[in-house]
Amino acid sequence: MWRKKMAAPCRRMAGVTLLHFRCFSRAAVGSAGFRQLSSTSVSRVTLQTKSQTEKRPSPWTLMAAVCLQRLPVISADCSPIEQQFRQMMQQMELEKSLLSDHELRLLEDSERISRKQADDYDSDEEDNRGDQEIVLAQDLEDSWEQKLQKFQPGLRVKADVDEDLTSLERCLADPLVLVAEQQVGGDKLWLLPQARWQEGETLRQTAERALDSLPAGLKATFLGNAPCGLYKYKLPKSARTESTVGTKVFFFKAILSNSGAPAAPSASLLWAKKSELQCYLKPAYMMKVERFVLAL
């Protein structure tokens, strides 16, 4: 009897324990399934976000500009210290150099004339030249001097041409940079010639197309395929959209190479020295351009 009474509570406890274990197993299985479902959903959302990011175009408008330079045509004027150094080197060369053939001939002619003027002069001692006319070295110098006086060198400075910024022949002793007047939004600005990048072409090809679009028909040699500078700006907040935030301009350097007749001047194109660029370019734009424009 006592054993039966003790067995009943044990059965109840065992039943309750088994019931709790079954509930716990179901909860564990359910929670594991929930975790698996959550990780799958997160991975799908991540893949969809990546695909949307890859398909979305860049919010920056890409442009390529060309920095076209005309190199100096004549030598630059010497500074005072350069003139002093040149004179010193010429004097040192004169003192240490040997006599040239022309100078030796001058000495021989001088000695021959002094012998003829002497009282004991004997014509038989002279070389047998017959009736051949003797041209003295001094006579040659006189003829050279007359030719030099007739020679008129070209002017290094032409006030009327140097003041014309549309002329390619101005400031022949200085390097010049081509600046073009272009439409940007609703304003006309002086910029380096630029064009908008088109899909399928490189940035250098865009810069070449910008140069070819000018009315002057200029030919140039580009210095490499990599840009030499970058200028970017953001649009005003009122003009920004999700697809357009601002513009990036990549600069490429080029040297004027055509040797034909100069193109006709155009009011929309200017050839400016580096010191004159600040009169036409915006300060922020000028800050980027002056880094790679060299005043050779």
Secondary structure, DSSP 8 states (H G I E B T S, - for coil): -HHHHHHHHHHHHHHHHHHHHHHHHHHHHHHHHHHHHHHHHHHHHHHHHHHHHHHS--SEEEEEEEEEEE--SS-----HHHHHHHHHHHHHHHHHS---HHHHHHHHHHHHHHHHHSTT--GGGS---TT-----HHHHHHHHHHHHHH-----S--HHHHT-TT-TTS-TTS-EEEEEEEEETTEEEEES-EEE--TTS-HHHHHHHHHHTSTT---EEE--SS-SEEEEEE--TTT--SS--EEEEEEEEEEE---SS-----TTEEEE-GGGGGGTS-HHHHHHHTTT----
